[in-house]
Amino acid sequence: MATLTCPACAAEVQQDDLICFTCGANLPRDRPLDEPATPPTVMQEYLRRDGAAAAPEGPSACPHCGAAIREPSSVLCAVCGQTLPQPTGVISPVVLRLSFPTGNVEVPAGTSLVLGRDPEESLVAAAFADYDNVSRRHATVTVSDAGRATIRDERSTNGTFVNGDRVLPGMEARLADGDSVRLAGDVTAEVSLPRQWRDPEEFSQNGRRNPG
């Protein structure tokens, strides 16, 4: 099978991807391999402007117990569980993926993406073109700099659901790896959210996991 590449940055992409994981460019459906580069998208410009500079490195050793920090982007010490100091401007390498029947949607940390049928509102409107029950601006997925993911219902007509529970209009719900997201009655996606560290909110100050 021939390798598919992004027409904007030449990075390798998957056949079902709707946007380039590397530069954020829209990927045309059933595109020829030699298609000329498309104009930069909002996400592409964001990553080009804010993602070009290398992030400063974190500490090499835990200030609490002295253990070596193997992963510079770690938030918690793997030995004692204490919070590690974070340099200003660090953005997690985590990328959230929503696997819809019509293709994959990816949202890098530090960005937001609107899901909906209106091409002027959503970079991935093509994924919902055949679903009249999806609103033109249905929901917004946000991944924070630290890799925390949420979805907000944009007061859609037919609702946004996470694991079968409806998200209240205008409100946000947390997303985690393995969750199911549904727009309206039948547009369902599986959430893939790699975790390179433990979420600090899941632990108390002494490093022990909080209940629930």
C-alpha positions, 0 to 999 in steps of 0.5 A: 500500500502506498504511503500517504503524505500531507500535501502541506508538510509531507508528513505521513498520514493515515487514510482515514485522517481528516487533518494532519497530525503534524501541521494541522492542515485539512486532508482532502478525501480521496486525494491524489498523492501529488495534489498541491498544498492547500491553504493553511488552516487556523490550526496550522497557523496556530501550530506554526506560530506557537508550536515552532519554538522548542519547549523548555526542559523540565527538572532533571531530578525530583526536588522532593526525593531526588529521583531522576526524571526520565520524562522531561514532560512529567507532571508528577514524580514516578517515585514519590508522587509529588508535583514537579515544577513546570517551566512556563510555556510547556505544552504536552505532546498528547493528542486526542483522537476521535474516531468517527465512522467517516474518519479520524479527528485529532486535537493536539494539546493546547488547541480547540476544535469545533465539531459541526456541519458548517465549514466556516465554523469547523475545520472537520465539517466534511466528517458530518456533511451527511448527518442532518441531525448534527448542528452547524456548530455542535460541540467544541473539543478542547485539550489543555496545555497539560493534556486535559481534554473536555467537550462542550455542547454548543447548545446543539439541537439534538445534544452531545453525549459522553458515555451515554450521558447528555452534556448540558447545553453550554456545559463541559464534560471531561474526556478520557481514553476509551470514552464514547462521544455521540453527537445527536442520535447516531454519530458516535466516536471512540476517544483515544487519549494517550496518558504520559503521566498521571493527572495531578487532580487524581492525587492528594498532596501526599501523592496518594490517589484520591477516591472516585 
